[in-house]
């Protein structure tokens, strides 16, 4: 509702005169140049070659902005009306700079391509809504300028990012994903799956009450998830280790820890004790083999070693829980 009311306060593009269209193009070029510089700053430490691409693209946008200002001075003088994207209904939008921190290298490249494509579509559509010849020519020139941006982006990509550099940056991105998400998530899944086995199965066999066992498993899983999440986030800020955002790592570790424990806790919602225990035991078997597979697939741990570490270790913890519960 509020968004609809806000959009009504915007001006339709068809209400803009030629000077305002030119002013809108100037402000848009300025914004895009700033966005490309933000991308470059975000990528510079890990992907210096890609950062150079966006630095050069920012310079291109700045050059077009200067050209447009020159056109405005020739036609309308030095005073440029203040009109921006957010003032015009239906105009393409840009994400705030602070969201750059959450974007991957590939997503940033895709976003840059989308920026250029949006600008082209907008100017081409705008040409359909004006009849003045000089305005149509202006919009057509702007559309061609944006097409030139796409060509320049491809040229710069070839200049700064030969295939071997692209491969190197893709490998860096993959390694960063492993360090930020897979490694802490896997550690959490292992901890949640294995560390909760003993208390859950001990409680199950000691009480043979499925509801009480479920409550114990739920508290153990959630508590372990919170503990692992905070521990992962607090012990390393990622600046020296290069492991990425502590918040992202803590979230991955905490969620996967809770999931690991809840997997063999949820079956105890089944009222029949032996049915619930049999289902829980099957889920434990699947969990342990899944962890071994993930270790082998993403962490390159030899499969037999992963099986020995996880399946055998988990089985021992499970047996300890059953023995204690029957004691």
C-alpha positions as CSV (number, residue, x, y, z in Angstrom):
1,X,0.0,0.0,0.0
2,X,2.7,2.5,1.0
3,X,4.8,1.5,-2.0
4,X,1.8,2.2,-4.2
5,X,1.2,5.6,-2.6
6,X,4.9,6.4,-3.0
7,X,4.9,5.5,-6.7
8,X,2.0,7.8,-7.3
9,X,4.2,10.7,-6.1
10,X,6.7,10.0,-8.9
11,X,6.5,11.7,-12.2
12,X,5.7,9.7,-15.4
13,X,8.5,9.7,-17.9
14,X,6.2,11.2,-20.5
15,X,5.8,14.4,-18.4
16,X,9.5,15.2,-18.7
17,X,10.7,17.7,-21.1
18,X,14.0,17.4,-23.1
19,X,16.0,19.3,-20.5
20,X,14.8,17.0,-17.7
21,X,15.5,13.9,-19.8
22,X,19.0,15.0,-20.3
23,X,19.4,15.9,-16.6
24,X,18.0,12.4,-15.7
25,X,20.6,10.8,-18.0
26,X,23.4,12.8,-16.4
27,X,22.4,11.8,-12.9
28,X,22.1,8.2,-14.0
29,X,25.6,8.1,-15.5
30,X,26.9,9.6,-12.3
31,X,25.2,7.0,-10.2
32,X,26.5,4.1,-12.4
33,X,30.0,5.5,-12.2
34,X,29.8,5.4,-8.4
35,X,28.4,1.9,-8.4
36,X,31.3,0.6,-10.6
37,X,33.8,2.3,-8.3
38,X,32.1,0.6,-5.3
39,X,32.4,-2.8,-7.1
40,X,36.0,-2.1,-7.7
41,X,36.7,-1.2,-4.1
42,X,34.9,-4.4,-2.9
43,X,36.8,-6.6,-5.3
44,X,40.3,-5.0,-5.1
45,X,41.7,-7.1,-2.3
46,X,40.8,-10.6,-3.6
47,X,40.1,-10.0,-7.3
48,X,42.4,-7.2,-8.4
49,X,42.0,-7.8,-12.2
50,X,38.2,-7.7,-12.0
51,X,38.5,-4.5,-9.9
52,X,40.5,-3.0,-12.8
53,X,37.6,-3.8,-15.2
54,X,35.1,-1.9,-13.0
55,X,37.5,1.0,-12.5
56,X,37.8,1.4,-16.3
57,X,34.0,1.1,-16.7
58,X,33.5,3.8,-14.1
59,X,35.8,6.0,-16.2
60,X,33.7,5.3,-19.2
61,X,30.5,6.3,-17.4
62,X,32.2,9.4,-16.2
63,X,33.3,10.3,-19.7
64,X,29.7,9.9,-21.0
65,X,28.5,12.0,-18.1
66,X,30.9,14.8,-19.1
67,X,29.6,14.5,-22.7
68,X,26.0,14.8,-21.6
69,X,26.9,17.8,-19.4
70,X,28.4,19.5,-22.4
71,X,25.3,18.8,-24.4
72,X,23.2,20.3,-21.7
73,X,25.3,23.4,-21.5
74,X,25.1,23.9,-25.3
75,X,21.3,23.5,-25.3
76,X,20.0,24.7,-21.9
77,X,22.8,26.4,-20.1
78,X,24.7,25.6,-16.9
79,X,21.9,25.0,-14.4
80,X,20.9,21.3,-14.5
81,X,17.6,20.3,-13.0
82,X,17.7,18.0,-10.0
83,X,16.0,14.8,-11.2
84,X,17.0,11.3,-10.4
85,X,15.9,7.7,-11.0
86,X,13.8,7.6,-7.9
87,X,11.8,10.7,-9.0
88,X,10.5,9.0,-12.2
89,X,7.9,6.3,-12.4
90,X,9.0,3.1,-14.1
91,X,12.6,4.1,-14.2
92,X,15.0,1.2,-13.5
93,X,16.5,1.1,-10.0
94,X,19.9,0.4,-8.6
95,X,20.8,-1.4,-5.4
96,X,22.3,0.6,-2.5
97,X,26.1,0.6,-2.2
98,X,26.0,-1.3,1.1
99,X,24.5,-4.3,-0.5
100,X,27.7,-4.7,-2.5
101,X,29.3,-6.3,0.6
102,X,26.9,-9.3,0.2
103,X,27.5,-9.9,-3.5
104,X,29.8,-12.6,-5.0
105,X,32.2,-11.9,-7.9
106,X,29.9,-13.6,-10.4
107,X,26.8,-11.8,-9.1
108,X,28.6,-8.5,-9.4
109,X,29.5,-9.3,-13.0
110,X,25.9,-10.3,-13.7
111,X,24.6,-7.1,-12.0
112,X,26.9,-5.0,-14.3
113,X,25.5,-6.6,-17.4
114,X,22.0,-6.0,-16.1
115,X,22.7,-2.4,-15.5
116,X,23.7,-1.8,-19.1
117,X,20.8,-3.8,-20.4
118,X,18.3,-1.9,-18.3
119,X,19.6,1.4,-19.5
120,X,19.3,0.3,-23.1
121,X,15.7,-0.9,-22.7
122,X,14.7,2.2,-20.9
123,X,16.0,4.6,-23.5
124,X,14.5,2.5,-26.3
125,X,11.1,2.4,-24.6
126,X,11.3,6.1,-23.9
127,X,11.7,6.8,-27.7
128,X,8.3,5.4,-28.3
129,X,6.6,8.0,-26.1
130,X,8.0,11.2,-27.6
131,X,7.3,12.7,-31.0
132,X,9.8,15.6,-31.0
133,X,12.5,14.8,-33.5
134,X,15.4,16.2,-31.4
135,X,14.2,14.4,-28.3
136,X,14.0,11.1,-30.2
137,X,17.5,11.6,-31.5
138,X,18.7,12.4,-28.0
139,X,17.2,9.2,-26.6
140,X,18.5,7.2,-29.5
141,X,22.0,8.6,-28.9
142,X,21.8,7.6,-25.3
143,X,20.7,4.1,-26.2
144,X,23.6,3.7,-28.6
145,X,25.9,5.0,-25.9
146,X,24.7,2.3,-23.5
147,X,25.3,-0.3,-26.3
148,X,28.8,1.1,-26.5
149,X,29.1,0.4,-22.8
150,X,28.4,-3.2,-23.4
151,X,31.1,-3.4,-26.1
152,X,33.5,-1.6,-23.8
153,X,32.7,-4.0,-21.0
154,X,33.6,-6.9,-23.2
155,X,36.7,-5.2,-24.4
156,X,37.9,-4.4,-20.9
157,X,37.1,-8.0,-19.8
158,X,39.4,-9.3,-22.5
159,X,42.1,-6.7,-21.6
160,X,42.2,-7.4,-17.9
161,X,40.8,-10.9,-17.6
162,X,42.6,-13.4,-19.9
163,X,41.4,-17.0,-19.4
164,X,44.1,-17.9,-16.9
165,X,43.2,-14.9,-14.7
166,X,39.5,-15.8,-14.9
167,X,40.3,-19.4,-13.8
168,X,42.4,-18.1,-11.0
169,X,39.7,-15.8,-9.7
170,X,37.0,-18.5,-10.0
171,X,39.2,-20.7,-7.9
172,X,39.6,-18.0,-5.4
173,X,35.8,-17.5,-5.3
174,X,35.3,-21.3,-4.8
175,X,37.9,-21.3,-2.0
176,X,36.2,-18.4,-0.3
177,X,32.8,-20.1,-0.5
178,X,34.3,-23.2,1.1
179,X,35.9,-21.2,3.9
180,X,32.8,-19.0,4.6
181,X,30.0,-21.5,4.3
182,X,31.0,-25.2,3.7
183,X,33.7,-25.5,6.3
184,X,31.8,-23.9,9.3
185,X,28.6,-25.5,8.1
186,X,30.2,-29.0,7.9
187,X,31.8,-28.5,11.4
188,X,28.3,-27.5,12.7
189,X,26.6,-30.5,11.1
190,X,29.2,-32.9,12.5
191,X,28.9,-31.4,16.0
192,X,25.2,-31.3,15.9
193,X,24.8,-34.9,14.6
194,X,27.4,-36.6,16.8
195,X,27.4,-34.6,20.0
196,X,23.6,-35.0,20.5
197,X,23.5,-38.7,19.9
198,X,24.5,-39.7,23.4
199,X,22.1,-37.4,25.4
200,X,19.1,-38.1,23.0
201,X,19.5,-41.9,22.9
202,X,20.4,-42.1,26.6
203,X,17.2,-40.1,27.5
204,X,15.2,-42.3,25.1
205,X,16.2,-45.6,26.6
206,X,16.2,-44.3,30.2
207,X,12.6,-42.9,30.0
208,X,11.1,-44.7,26.9
209,X,9.0,-41.6,26.8
210,X,9.0,-40.2,23.2
211,X,7.7,-36.7,24.2
212,X,10.3,-36.2,26.9
213,X,13.0,-37.5,24.6
214,X,11.9,-35.0,21.9
215,X,12.1,-32.1,24.4
216,X,15.6,-33.1,25.5
217,X,16.7,-33.5,21.9
218,X,15.1,-30.2,20.9
219,X,16.8,-28.3,23.7
220,X,20.2,-30.0,23.0
221,X,20.0,-29.2,19.3
222,X,18.9,-25.6,19.6
223,X,21.4,-25.0,22.5
224,X,24.2,-26.5,20.5
225,X,23.3,-24.5,17.4
226,X,23.3,-21.2,19.4
227,X,26.6,-22.1,21.1
228,X,28.4,-23.2,17.9
229,X,27.1,-20.1,16.0
230,X,28.4,-17.6,18.6
231,X,31.7,-19.5,19.0
232,X,32.3,-19.5,15.2
233,X,31.5,-15.8,14.9
234,X,33.4,-14.7,17.9
235,X,36.7,-16.6,17.6
236,X,37.8,-15.2,14.2
237,X,36.8,-11.9,12.6
238,X,38.0,-13.2,9.2
239,X,40.4,-10.3,8.6
240,X,43.7,-12.2,9.0
241,X,42.5,-15.7,8.2
242,X,40.5,-14.6,5.1
243,X,37.6,-16.9,6.1
244,X,35.0,-14.2,5.4
245,X,32.2,-12.6,7.4
246,X,32.0,-13.9,10.9
247,X,28.2,-13.4,10.8
248,X,27.9,-15.6,7.7
249,X,30.2,-18.2,9.2
250,X,28.3,-18.2,12.5
251,X,25.0,-18.4,10.8
252,X,26.1,-21.4,8.7
253,X,27.6,-23.2,11.7
254,X,24.7,-22.5,14.0
255,X,22.0,-23.5,11.5
256,X,23.7,-26.7,10.5
257,X,24.5,-27.7,14.1
258,X,20.8,-27.4,15.0
259,X,19.8,-29.3,11.8
260,X,22.3,-32.1,12.7
261,X,20.6,-32.6,16.1
262,X,17.1,-32.2,15.0
263,X,17.4,-34.9,12.3
264,X,17.3,-37.7,14.9
265,X,15.2,-35.7,17.4
266,X,12.1,-35.2,15.2
267,X,11.3,-38.9,14.9
268,X,10.4,-38.9,18.6
269,X,7.3,-37.0,17.8
270,X,6.0,-40.5,16.8
271,X,4.2,-41.7,19.9
272,X,5.4,-45.4,19.6
273,X,8.8,-45.7,21.3
274,X,10.3,-48.5,19.2
275,X,9.0,-47.1,15.9
276,X,10.4,-43.6,16.8
277,X,13.8,-45.1,17.8
278,X,14.1,-47.2,14.7
279,X,13.4,-44.2,12.4
280,X,15.9,-42.1,14.5
281,X,18.5,-44.8,14.1
282,X,18.0,-44.9,10.3
283,X,18.3,-41.1,10.1
284,X,21.5,-41.2,12.2
285,X,23.0,-43.7,9.7
286,X,22.0,-41.4,6.8
287,X,23.4,-38.3,8.6
288,X,26.8,-39.9,9.2
289,X,27.2,-41.1,5.7
290,X,26.1,-37.8,4.3
291,X,28.8,-36.0,6.4
292,X,31.4,-38.4,5.1
293,X,30.3,-37.7,1.6
294,X,30.4,-33.9,2.1
295,X,33.9,-34.2,3.6
296,X,35.0,-36.1,0.6
297,X,33.2,-34.0,-2.0
298,X,34.0,-30.5,-0.8
299,X,37.0,-30.8,1.7
300,X,38.8,-33.5,-0.4
301,X,39.1,-35.8,2.6
302,X,39.8,-39.4,1.4
303,X,36.5,-41.2,1.6
304,X,37.7,-44.1,3.7
305,X,39.2,-41.7,6.2
306,X,36.0,-39.7,6.3
307,X,34.0,-42.8,6.9
308,X,36.4,-43.9,9.7
309,X,36.3,-40.6,11.4
310,X,32.6,-39.9,11.1
311,X,30.7,-43.1,10.9
312,X,32.8,-45.1,13.3
313,X,33.0,-42.2,15.8
314,X,29.3,-41.5,15.5
315,X,28.5,-45.2,16.0
316,X,30.6,-45.3,19.2
317,X,28.8,-42.2,20.6
318,X,25.5,-43.7,19.7
319,X,26.4,-47.0,21.5
320,X,27.6,-45.0,24.5
321,X,24.2,-43.2,24.7
322,X,22.3,-46.5,24.5
323,X,24.4,-48.2,27.1
324,X,24.1,-45.2,29.5
325,X,20.3,-45.1,29.0
326,X,20.0,-48.8,29.8
327,X,22.3,-48.5,32.8
